[in-house]
């Protein structure tokens, strides 16, 4: 796809300084710009590159006044960083603007879908599925029976949505993610073996949720595993059965949440965090990376460590942790002198 400076300026409500007809077809960093690329200048640290970049178009702040000659066409806007982000979003929407049903693919009985459906090849849609408008389902995806999907959702290649799952509007599920697989429920027997506990609940994902690649959200044993609106989950996250994650909570990669834990809204959870089951994590909690959570956390707490405790106390304690060998040596010296 090619865009002229005039077209881009129209999208961003900006002013063209230079050739209004110059075309771009790719994006680049300002220091790596080449002919046909679009870049931006927002950080003053990179201002020198505006004079040497080979990019055809650069987005800059209206306040930018060049000190030397510039060959690149400029588009002046109120905020270059926000405008470039807006352009990325627009570009992504255009790129994903696919429609139609590719073959081979399977659409089972009693399926209903709205306008603008894209169904990639080798995909399967089960019975009684309801799909909203402008949904994009990329190749090799599986949608089980009785699933409901809202408007403007994107499922990238290889997504698996098990039966009975409910997904709201404007959700994005990335490749390799599985929604609605069985929760980890087994009852021990006297002979040391286990009976599987049937997992007959479902997963409910509300509006504006994004789930990264290769994550797993298990169906509830009874009731629902719930991901509230606005939640953002990174790659390789495990959400166990009957977990509930509150609105606008963000969780980084490789975090595991055990069954029936309730996480509040607007929480920030770092990577590789382990959260035990049946806990209550309050609203606005911050958990630093690689922490282990084994108890309830109150609203607004910030914790670190395994087992985790107050972040400020952890930071002070760390000074002593790393000096332990030296402290032990000094203690041994004192003991010798006392003898």
TIGU-943786 format. One line per 8 residues: number of its first residue (from 1); their letters; for each residue x, y, z of C-alpha. Coordinates in steps of 0.02 Angstrom, whole numbers, padded with zeros to 5 digits. Layout:
// TIGU-943786
NUM = a = X/Y/Z ~ ...
***
This chain:
// TIGU-943786
1 = xxxxxxxx = 00000/00000/00000 ~ 00062/00172/-00048 ~ 00015/00339/00031 ~ 00059/00515/-00024 ~ 00111/00654/00093 ~ -00055/00740/00058 ~ -00154/00585/00108 ~ -00056/00563/00269
9 = xxxxxxxx = -00072/00748/00313 ~ -00260/00733/00287 ~ -00271/00586/00409 ~ -00165/00676/00539 ~ -00233/00851/00509 ~ -00055/00908/00476 ~ 00036/01029/00362 ~ 00148/00969/00219
17 = xxxxxxxx = 00317/01055/00200 ~ 00398/00991/00042 ~ 00335/00879/-00098 ~ 00149/00842/-00067 ~ 00149/00702/-00196 ~ 00295/00600/-00129 ~ 00242/00421/-00090 ~ 00286/00301/00050
25 = xxxxxxxx = 00251/00115/00068 ~ 00342/00067/00227 ~ 00386/00130/00402 ~ 00559/00153/00476 ~ 00659/00222/00621 ~ 00727/00395/00582 ~ 00908/00333/00590 ~ 00867/00189/00471
33 = xxxxxxxx = 00758/00284/00348 ~ 00766/00241/00164 ~ 00680/00300/00005 ~ 00495/00260/00011 ~ 00487/00253/00202 ~ 00393/00357/00329 ~ 00470/00404/00496 ~ 00443/00528/00638
41 = xxxxxxxx = 00542/00643/00752 ~ 00478/00665/00930 ~ 00630/00645/01042 ~ 00756/00791/01034 ~ 00897/00664/01055 ~ 00867/00609/00875 ~ 00856/00781/00795 ~ 01023/00761/00705
49 = xxxxxxxx = 00952/00617/00604 ~ 00821/00728/00523 ~ 00961/00805/00418 ~ 01035/00639/00361 ~ 00887/00520/00352 ~ 00843/00449/00182 ~ 00659/00432/00230 ~ 00541/00510/00104
57 = xxxxxxxx = 00424/00583/00236 ~ 00451/00629/00418 ~ 00317/00678/00543 ~ 00376/00819/00658 ~ 00304/00937/00788 ~ 00238/01105/00727 ~ 00367/01189/00838 ~ 00512/01108/00745
65 = xxxxxxxx = 00619/01235/00652 ~ 00762/01159/00548 ~ 00936/01233/00569 ~ 01004/01155/00410 ~ 00938/01103/00240 ~ 00817/00954/00240 ~ 00780/00848/00088 ~ 00642/00746/00173
73 = xxxxxxxx = 00462/00803/00155 ~ 00395/00855/00325 ~ 00220/00838/00395 ~ 00199/00957/00541 ~ 00075/00908/00677 ~ 00035/00956/00858 ~ 00114/00798/00931 ~ 00226/00692/00819
81 = xxxxxxxx = 00228/00540/00934 ~ 00038/00533/00953 ~ 00013/00564/00767 ~ 00132/00424/00720 ~ 00041/00307/00839 ~ -00124/00358/00760 ~ -00052/00322/00588 ~ 00008/00151/00645
89 = xxxxxxxx = -00167/00111/00705 ~ -00241/00169/00540 ~ -00114/00067/00442 ~ -00152/-00087/00545 ~ -00338/-00068/00515 ~ -00311/-00055/00327 ~ -00194/-00205/00329 ~ -00323/-00311/00421
97 = xxxxxxxx = -00467/-00257/00311 ~ -00497/-00430/00238 ~ -00665/-00509/00200 ~ -00734/-00666/00122 ~ -00730/-00852/00159 ~ -00578/-00945/00096 ~ -00580/-01129/00051 ~ -00559/-01258/00115
105 = xxxxxxxx = -00651/-01210/00275 ~ -00800/-01281/00370 ~ -00954/-01187/00431 ~ -01071/-01303/00527 ~ -01260/-01298/00553 ~ -01354/-01148/00623 ~ -01206/-01028/00613 ~ -01247/-00844/00596
113 = xxxxxxxx = -01122/-00707/00555 ~ -01129/-00522/00517 ~ -01058/-00414/00379 ~ -00874/-00410/00335 ~ -00828/-00584/00397 ~ -00656/-00648/00349 ~ -00632/-00834/00374 ~ -00460/-00899/00327
121 = xxxxxxxx = -00430/-01066/00244 ~ -00425/-01227/00346 ~ -00533/-01150/00483 ~ -00680/-01235/00569 ~ -00838/-01155/00639 ~ -00944/-01269/00751 ~ -01132/-01281/00770 ~ -01241/-01139/00833
129 = xxxxxxxx = -01100/-01011/00831 ~ -01149/-00827/00827 ~ -01022/-00706/00751 ~ -01042/-00516/00745 ~ -00993/-00390/00611 ~ -00818/-00363/00543 ~ -00742/-00516/00627 ~ -00576/-00579/00557
137 = xxxxxxxx = -00533/-00762/00586 ~ -00365/-00807/00512 ~ -00316/-00978/00439 ~ -00306/-01139/00541 ~ -00422/-01076/00677 ~ -00553/-01176/00774 ~ -00716/-01107/00844 ~ -00813/-01236/00945
145 = xxxxxxxx = -01001/-01263/00961 ~ -01112/-01130/01041 ~ -00977/-00996/01044 ~ -01031/-00813/01032 ~ -00915/-00679/00962 ~ -00952/-00492/00960 ~ -00912/-00360/00829 ~ -00740/-00308/00767
153 = xxxxxxxx = -00644/-00456/00839 ~ -00481/-00522/00765 ~ -00422/-00702/00791 ~ -00251/-00731/00717 ~ -00193/-00895/00640 ~ -00206/-01050/00746 ~ -00323/-00984/00882 ~ -00431/-01115/00969
161 = xxxxxxxx = -00596/-01063/01049 ~ -00679/-01209/01140 ~ -00867/-01232/01151 ~ -00982/-01118/01251 ~ -00854/-00976/01260 ~ -00921/-00798/01252 ~ -00813/-00659/01178 ~ -00864/-00476/01175
169 = xxxxxxxx = -00834/-00335/01051 ~ -00665/-00269/00992 ~ -00564/-00415/01057 ~ -00398/-00474/00985 ~ -00334/-00651/01013 ~ -00159/-00689/00948 ~ -00092/-00848/00869 ~ -00082/-01009/00967
177 = xxxxxxxx = -00194/-00953/01109 ~ -00324/-01073/01178 ~ -00484/-01011/01258 ~ -00595/-01131/01356 ~ -00487/-01286/01378 ~ -00523/-01393/01532 ~ -00474/-01327/01702 ~ -00346/-01427/01800
185 = xxxxxxxx = -00465/-01526/01910 ~ -00425/-01700/01976 ~ -00487/-01790/02133 ~ -00362/-01908/02219 ~ -00415/-02088/02249 ~ -00362/-02206/02387 ~ -00250/-02304/02269 ~ -00149/-02149/02226
193 = xxxxxxxx = -00228/-02121/02056 ~ -00343/-01976/02007 ~ -00518/-01955/01941 ~ -00545/-01810/01822 ~ -00673/-01683/01885 ~ -00785/-01633/01738 ~ -00758/-01452/01686 ~ -00930/-01397/01628
201 = xxxxxxxx = -00918/-01207/01645 ~ -00858/-01085/01512 ~ -00749/-00932/01480 ~ -00822/-00757/01466 ~ -00713/-00621/01388 ~ -00788/-00447/01391 ~ -00758/-00301/01270 ~ -00590/-00227/01219
209 = xxxxxxxx = -00483/-00370/01282 ~ -00319/-00421/01200 ~ -00235/-00589/01232 ~ -00058/-00623/01172 ~ 00010/-00776/01083 ~ 00014/-00950/01160 ~ -00087/-00904/01314 ~ -00217/-01018/01393
217 = xxxxxxxx = -00379/-00971/01480 ~ -00463/-01124/01558 ~ -00651/-01149/01567 ~ -00730/-01149/01740 ~ -00772/-01308/01833 ~ -00943/-01229/01863 ~ -00994/-01053/01814 ~ -00871/-00947/01716
225 = xxxxxxxx = -00690/-00896/01705 ~ -00708/-00708/01675 ~ -00593/-00583/01591 ~ -00670/-00411/01617 ~ -00670/-00270/01489 ~ -00508/-00184/01443 ~ -00392/-00321/01509 ~ -00226/-00343/01417
233 = xxxxxxxx = -00138/-00511/01431 ~ 00038/-00539/01363 ~ 00106/-00698/01282 ~ 00118/-00866/01371 ~ 00001/-00830/01516 ~ -00096/-00965/01608 ~ -00266/-00918/01680 ~ -00341/-01064/01775
241 = xxxxxxxx = -00524/-01115/01801 ~ -00643/-00994/01887 ~ -00516/-00852/01892 ~ -00586/-00676/01873 ~ -00478/-00532/01810 ~ -00546/-00356/01839 ~ -00564/-00214/01714 ~ -00410/-00138/01633
249 = xxxxxxxx = -00287/-00251/01723 ~ -00124/-00281/01627 ~ -00022/-00441/01648 ~ 00150/-00474/01573 ~ 00216/-00635/01498 ~ 00236/-00805/01581 ~ 00125/-00765/01729 ~ 00021/-00906/01802
257 = xxxxxxxx = -00140/-00882/01900 ~ -00208/-01032/01994 ~ -00392/-01077/02008 ~ -00529/-00969/02084 ~ -00417/-00818/02118 ~ -00502/-00649/02097 ~ -00394/-00505/02032 ~ -00459/-00327/02046
265 = xxxxxxxx = -00465/-00190/01915 ~ -00321/-00079/01857 ~ -00188/-00197/01923 ~ -00013/-00207/01847 ~ 00067/-00379/01856 ~ 00245/-00408/01795 ~ 00317/-00556/01701 ~ 00342/-00729/01775
273 = xxxxxxxx = 00231/-00695/01924 ~ 00152/-00846/02010 ~ -00015/-00820/02099 ~ -00086/-00958/02210 ~ -00268/-01011/02203 ~ -00420/-00946/02298 ~ -00341/-00775/02332 ~ -00413/-00600/02320
281 = xxxxxxxx = -00302/-00467/02240 ~ -00370/-00292/02270 ~ -00393/-00152/02143 ~ -00239/-00056/02087 ~ -00114/-00184/02152 ~ 00061/-00185/02075 ~ 00160/-00347/02075 ~ 00342/-00340/02021
289 = xxxxxxxx = 00414/-00470/01901 ~ 00455/-00645/01964 ~ 00357/-00624/02125 ~ 00266/-00767/02210 ~ 00095/-00722/02283 ~ 00030/-00837/02418 ~ -00088/-00724/02515 ~ -00223/-00594/02483
297 = xxxxxxxx = -00165/-00418/02434 ~ -00255/-00259/02485 ~ -00305/-00120/02366 ~ -00158/-00017/02304 ~ -00019/-00128/02374 ~ 00147/-00143/02280 ~ 00242/-00303/02316 ~ 00398/-00396/02260
305 = xxxxxxxx = 00489/-00557/02303 ~ 00446/-00739/02329 ~ 00354/-00749/02442 ~ 00311/-00570/02399 ~ 00308/-00428/02526 ~ 00302/-00238/02524 ~ 00403/-00167/02379 ~ 00488/-00032/02486
313 = xxxxxxxx = 00539/-00159/02618 ~ 00602/-00275/02481 ~ 00711/-00138/02406 ~ 00787/-00098/02576 ~ 00813/-00283/02614 ~ 00897/-00313/02447 ~ 01041/-00202/02500 ~ 01074/-00327/02639
321 = xxxxxxxx = 01039/-00481/02532 ~ 01180/-00441/02412 ~ 01300/-00399/02555 ~ 01268/-00560/02653 ~ 01438/-00641/02612 ~ 01528/-00484/02670 ~ 01422/-00471/02827 ~ 01453/-00654/02870
329 = xxxxxxxx = 01639/-00630/02848 ~ 01637/-00477/02961 ~ 01536/-00572/03092 ~ 01663/-00713/03091 ~ 01802/-00587/03118 ~ 01709/-00511/03266 ~ 01682/-00684/03342 ~ 01869/-00723/03327
337 = xxx = 01915/-00558/03409 ~ 01792/-00588/03552 ~ 01871/-00758/03585
***
